[in-house]
Amino acid sequence: MVADPNTAPHYAVHEDVQGLLVASLQAALGIHLLRAAGLVTGGTAGFALILSYLGGWSFGLTFFLVNIPFYALAYKARGRVFFLKSLATVTLVSLLAEALKPLFDVGAIHPGAAAVLFGVSAGVGLLGLFRHSGSLGGVSIVALILQDRFGIRAGLTQILHDVALFAAAAFILPPDRVLWSLLGALVLNLVIAFNHRRDWYVVS
């Protein structure tokens, strides 16, 4: 059912919080599976994964740091609430992704399965964040701004960015890992492109 943005209900604070928490957990789970298979994705998460592979750094800390420059853009473009929610969700995903490592040991997973499961899990997580006026920072913020102002689908913006990121990843990862990573990014962006619309309910 499509909700009219002018009449859609505004949920209580605790309902908004649980929505952001569940969505962040979904995204963190997807990244955990992706990392277990040695794959990458697009956006700042993909950039953070590449840096963590190259330097042996913590993904969570790297992901948090690379998002810092985008917070000013989030505040200027969509206001204080979006900025605070984006900061909170990036922090949550950073912490949850690291917390899952000792709690959920993925000993062996086929990269194809990891790619598809990542795309679905992280895609659903991003949808939840978008609908609760949050994001995972970086390209997600830019994608939402372009969609709001020019009607360009958020999924399309992320696909174009992913092309450049994966071109760089091709020089770092084995060819098969790059191809499986592309599958994961495709699934994620299709989930967003088919399901994210401005006239669906959004909690502000």
N, C-alpha and C positions, 0 to 999 in steps of 0.2 A: 504494500500500500504506500502511495506517495503522499507525503505530508506537505501541506501548505506552509512555507517558512514563516508566513505572517500569523498563522494560527497554531503552529506546532507548540506543544507544551514545553515549558522550561522545568527541568527536573530539579529535585532537591540537591543540595550540595553533596550529600553522602551518595546519591545515585550517580552524580557526575564523577565523583572520586572513584567509585567502584568501576565505572566504565573505563576510565583512564588506566586504572590499575590492571584490569583484565586485558585491555588492548596492549598495554606495555608488556605484559607477560607473554601474550601471543607473539609479539614481535621478537622478544628475547629468545623464546623457544625456537623460532625459525632461524635466528642467527646462530644459536647453539648447534643446531643440526647442520647448518651450512658450514660452520667452522670445523665440525667433526670430520667432514668429508674433504676439507682443504679447498673449499670453493670460495668465491667472492660474489658480491652483488653490486648494485649500483648505489648512487647517492653517497652521502658521507659515511654510511655504514660500510659500503664497499671500499671506500678510500681508507677507512680505519682498519679494515681487515687486511688490506694489502700492506699497510704500514706495520701492523702487528706481525704478519708473516715475515716481513723483511728484517725487522728489528728484534723480534722475539718479545715484543711489548704486550702488555695487557690490552685486550680489545676494549674493555670497558673504559679504561682511562683514556685511551687514544680516541675513542668515539666521542667521549665527553669533551675533550680538548678541541678537536677539529670542528665541533659545532659552535664554539664560542663566538666566532665572527658573525654568525648568522642571527644571533639573538637581537642585535640592534635592528636588523632588517625586519624581524618578526614584530618587534615593538612598533616600529614606524609604520609598517604596512597594515597590521591588523589589530594593534592595540595592546594594552597591558595584560588583558586576560589571556590572549593567545600567546603572548610572550611568556607569561608565568607558567601556563600549561605546557608549552613546548620545553621550557627549562626543566620542569618537573618530570615530563615523560622521557626526555633524553637521559636525565639522571637515573630514573627508574630502570630503563632498558640497560644502561651501562652497569648498574649494580646487579640486576637480575641475570644478565648474560654471564657475569662472572660467578654469581652464586650457583648457577646451574651446573657449572663444571664439576664440582665434587658431589653434587646431589644427583646428577643424571649423567652417568658415564656411558657415552655412546661408544662402545668398543669397536664396532664395525658397522658401517652403513654404506650401501651402494650410493655412489655420487648422484645417480639418477633419482633415487628415492629421496635423498637429501634435498636435491634441487626442487622437486615437486612439492615435498612437504614444507620446505622453507617458503616457497612461493605462496602456498595456500595460507599457512600460518601467519606469516608476516603481512600478507595482503589483507587478511581479515583484521589483523592488529592495526594496520594503517587506516583501514576504514573506520574502525572504532575510534581511533584518535582524531581523524578528520571530523567525525560526527559529534565529537565532544570538544571541538575547537582546539585540538592539540595537534602535534606533529612530531616527527622524529628529527626535526631540524633540517639544516642544509637544503638539499634539493627539494625536499618535501615542502618547505616554506616557499621557495621560489615557484614550485608547481602550483600551489594553492593561490598565490598572488596572481599568476598568469591566468588561472582559471576564473578567478573572481573578476578581474579587470578586462580580460579579452576573450573569455569563453573558451580558452584552449584547455582541452582535457588534461587533468593532472597526470594521468597515465602516459600521455603522449610526451609531455615535457620530460618525465623521468626516463622514458625510452631513449630519447635523443641524448640525454646526459649519459645514460648507460653505455651507449655506443662508444663515446670517447673514453670512458673508464675502462671498458673491456679491451679497447685497442691497446691501452697501457698494460693491462693485465696479461695480454698475450706475450709480452716480453719477460714476464716474471713467472707465470705458472705453466705447467705442462699443457699441451694443446687440448687433451681430453678434459682437463679440469676447467679450462676456459669454456669449452662447449657445454659442459654440464651446468656451469655457472650461468651461461646465457639462457639455458632452459629455465632455471630458477627465476631469473629476472623477468623472463617473458611471462611465466605463470603469475608472478606477483603483479606485474603491470596490467595484465589482462583482468585480474580480479578487481583492481582499482578502476580500470577504464570502464568495465561493464557495470560496476556497482556504485561508483561515487558520482552523485549528482547534487547540484546546489539546491534543488527543490526537494530533497529528502531531508528528514529531520536533522537538525543540528542543535546541540545544546550550547548556548552562549553564556 
